[in-house]
Amino acid sequence: MTTPSFSYLALGDSYTIGEGVPLYESFPYQTVQLLRKAGKPFAAPEILARTGWTTDELAAAMADSKFLPPYDFVSLLIGVNNQYRGRDHEEYGRQFEELLQQAIRLATPRSHPSPTHSPFSTPPPHPSSTPPGPASPPVFVLSIPDWSVTPFAQTHLPDAKGRDRISVSREIDTFNATAEEITRRYQVAFINITDHTRSECRYLPEAPADGLHPSGIEYGFWATQLAERIATAITTAQ
């Protein structure tokens, strides 16, 4: 008898599709590869992401997509293009929360109450970047990487808005703080990958030619963080 495979949906933008690297080096595919090596049967990840997408553009794409829920696990990494375009972090927060609600709904069995109608109101006791507890939705939010440390930033900052590398980094911190506060309110695991991206060596020498997106090695670090938390969630549920 064949063991059923776990399903995994990855929502996001260029960081989720692995812009500039082969598909198998994207973090969703590396996550599945790691979990398979650990003896966890996983189907290939389903990915809904595109380079340049903001929160509202991802939401529009989701509205036009046909999903097959419930997914065993869902990841969400979105917001860098909101920040890059100079969008307001409060607007981002409202749209991010709607996306998070949709992600939770896609990971919730039909027999369970919809989290959209009964959101959690109390932050979880565990700190950031820890796996969710048994009652937590099987959804994982990854923080926005800091592109201000990339070779691309060296030649494109200051930008037309007068933002330099320091101000971009601070804006990313603000967006991440907004996302983390909302994420914790819904008892969803928030994985901080931003600190690890704040080193130029993470982008060289094998980074894509655009000088903006990380290498497969960096995506591998993100995948390791996510795979560990998914594996823990599977073990906790057994």
CORTABEL-V654806 format. One record per residue. N is the residue number from 0. PHI is phi in whole degrees, -180 to 180 (NA if undefined). NEAR is the number of other ideal C-beta (glycine too) atoms within 10 Angstrom. Layout:
# CORTABEL-V654806
n=N phi=PHI near=NEAR
n=N phi=PHI near=NEAR
This chain:
# CORTABEL-V654806
n=0 phi=NA near=3
n=1 phi=-77 near=5
n=2 phi=-76 near=7
n=3 phi=-61 near=9
n=4 phi=-91 near=14
n=5 phi=-73 near=18
n=6 phi=-108 near=18
n=7 phi=-143 near=26
n=8 phi=-113 near=23
n=9 phi=-113 near=26
n=10 phi=-113 near=28
n=11 phi=169 near=23
n=12 phi=-136 near=23
n=13 phi=-63 near=21
n=14 phi=-66 near=27
n=15 phi=-82 near=27
n=16 phi=-80 near=22
n=17 phi=76 near=24
n=18 phi=-51 near=18
n=19 phi=90 near=18
n=20 phi=-125 near=22
n=21 phi=-59 near=9
n=22 phi=-54 near=12
n=23 phi=-69 near=11
n=24 phi=-97 near=19
n=25 phi=-66 near=24
n=26 phi=-68 near=31
n=27 phi=-63 near=27
n=28 phi=-70 near=23
n=29 phi=-67 near=23
n=30 phi=-61 near=28
n=31 phi=-64 near=25
n=32 phi=-61 near=17
n=33 phi=-65 near=19
n=34 phi=-68 near=22
n=35 phi=-64 near=14
n=36 phi=-63 near=9
n=37 phi=-85 near=13
n=38 phi=86 near=7
n=39 phi=-98 near=17
n=40 phi=-73 near=11
n=41 phi=-128 near=21
n=42 phi=-75 near=12
n=43 phi=-59 near=12
n=44 phi=-67 near=22
n=45 phi=-95 near=16
n=46 phi=-122 near=19
n=47 phi=-122 near=16
n=48 phi=-163 near=21
n=49 phi=-155 near=15
n=50 phi=-58 near=14
n=51 phi=92 near=12
n=52 phi=-66 near=24
n=53 phi=-98 near=21
n=54 phi=-59 near=24
n=55 phi=-70 near=16
n=56 phi=-72 near=16
n=57 phi=-65 near=25
n=58 phi=-61 near=18
n=59 phi=-65 near=12
n=60 phi=-65 near=14
n=61 phi=-65 near=16
n=62 phi=-65 near=8
n=63 phi=-96 near=7
n=64 phi=-102 near=10
n=65 phi=-106 near=4
n=66 phi=-102 near=14
n=67 phi=-123 near=9
n=68 phi=-74 near=13
n=69 phi=-86 near=17
n=70 phi=-87 near=21
n=71 phi=-68 near=18
n=72 phi=-146 near=24
n=73 phi=-135 near=28
n=74 phi=-118 near=28
n=75 phi=-138 near=25
n=76 phi=-138 near=26
n=77 phi=-153 near=28
n=78 phi=137 near=31
n=79 phi=-63 near=22
n=80 phi=-76 near=19
n=81 phi=-60 near=25
n=82 phi=-66 near=21
n=83 phi=-61 near=18
n=84 phi=-83 near=10
n=85 phi=80 near=11
n=86 phi=-76 near=17
n=87 phi=-76 near=9
n=88 phi=-72 near=18
n=89 phi=-71 near=10
n=90 phi=-61 near=13
n=91 phi=-57 near=23
n=92 phi=-60 near=20
n=93 phi=-64 near=13
n=94 phi=-73 near=20
n=95 phi=-63 near=24
n=96 phi=-62 near=19
n=97 phi=-64 near=15
n=98 phi=-65 near=22
n=99 phi=-64 near=26
n=100 phi=-60 near=17
n=101 phi=-66 near=21
n=102 phi=-62 near=25
n=103 phi=-64 near=23
n=104 phi=-63 near=19
n=105 phi=-68 near=18
n=106 phi=-104 near=23
n=107 phi=-108 near=20
n=108 phi=-55 near=7
n=109 phi=-58 near=7
n=110 phi=-77 near=6
n=111 phi=-93 near=11
n=112 phi=-62 near=8
n=113 phi=-74 near=12
n=114 phi=-62 near=21
n=115 phi=-63 near=13
n=116 phi=-92 near=8
n=117 phi=-141 near=8
n=118 phi=-64 near=15
n=119 phi=-69 near=16
n=120 phi=-114 near=8
n=121 phi=-113 near=8
n=122 phi=-60 near=12
n=123 phi=-70 near=20
n=124 phi=-73 near=8
n=125 phi=-80 near=14
n=126 phi=-76 near=8
n=127 phi=-59 near=14
n=128 phi=66 near=15
n=129 phi=-117 near=14
n=130 phi=-67 near=17
n=131 phi=-71 near=21
n=132 phi=-79 near=13
n=133 phi=-57 near=7
n=134 phi=-89 near=8
n=135 phi=-82 near=19
n=136 phi=-64 near=22
n=137 phi=-79 near=24
n=138 phi=-120 near=27
n=139 phi=-132 near=28
n=140 phi=-103 near=27
n=141 phi=-103 near=25
n=142 phi=-71 near=26
n=143 phi=-76 near=24
n=144 phi=-64 near=27
n=145 phi=-96 near=25
n=146 phi=-80 near=24
n=147 phi=-67 near=21
n=148 phi=-96 near=19
n=149 phi=-84 near=24
n=150 phi=-58 near=15
n=151 phi=-57 near=17
n=152 phi=-66 near=21
n=153 phi=-61 near=12
n=154 phi=-105 near=8
n=155 phi=-118 near=16
n=156 phi=-124 near=18
n=157 phi=-64 near=12
n=158 phi=-99 near=13
n=159 phi=-63 near=7
n=160 phi=-89 near=10
n=161 phi=82 near=8
n=162 phi=-80 near=20
n=163 phi=-106 near=12
n=164 phi=-64 near=16
n=165 phi=-68 near=10
n=166 phi=-69 near=15
n=167 phi=-64 near=22
n=168 phi=-61 near=17
n=169 phi=-67 near=12
n=170 phi=-62 near=19
n=171 phi=-63 near=24
n=172 phi=-60 near=14
n=173 phi=-66 near=14
n=174 phi=-63 near=23
n=175 phi=-67 near=25
n=176 phi=-63 near=13
n=177 phi=-63 near=18
n=178 phi=-65 near=27
n=179 phi=-66 near=18
n=180 phi=-61 near=13
n=181 phi=-68 near=21
n=182 phi=-60 near=25
n=183 phi=-65 near=19
n=184 phi=-62 near=16
n=185 phi=-95 near=21
n=186 phi=57 near=22
n=187 phi=-106 near=25
n=188 phi=-70 near=28
n=189 phi=-111 near=21
n=190 phi=-105 near=22
n=191 phi=-84 near=14
n=192 phi=-106 near=23
n=193 phi=-61 near=17
n=194 phi=-57 near=11
n=195 phi=-71 near=16
n=196 phi=-83 near=23
n=197 phi=-87 near=13
n=198 phi=-148 near=12
n=199 phi=-61 near=13
n=200 phi=-65 near=9
n=201 phi=-70 near=18
n=202 phi=-108 near=23
n=203 phi=-128 near=13
n=204 phi=-96 near=6
n=205 phi=-101 near=12
n=206 phi=-73 near=22
n=207 phi=-58 near=17
n=208 phi=-65 near=8
n=209 phi=-71 near=13
n=210 phi=70 near=17
n=211 phi=-114 near=20
n=212 phi=-91 near=23
n=213 phi=-75 near=28
n=214 phi=-83 near=18
n=215 phi=-61 near=20
n=216 phi=-65 near=14
n=217 phi=-68 near=24
n=218 phi=-59 near=23
n=219 phi=-64 near=18
n=220 phi=-65 near=16
n=221 phi=-60 near=26
n=222 phi=-61 near=22
n=223 phi=-62 near=14
n=224 phi=-61 near=20
n=225 phi=-71 near=27
n=226 phi=-61 near=23
n=227 phi=-61 near=16
n=228 phi=-73 near=21
n=229 phi=-66 near=27
n=230 phi=-60 near=16
n=231 phi=-65 near=14
n=232 phi=-63 near=20
n=233 phi=-66 near=17
n=234 phi=-64 near=10
n=235 phi=-64 near=12
n=236 phi=-79 near=9
n=237 phi=-80 near=5
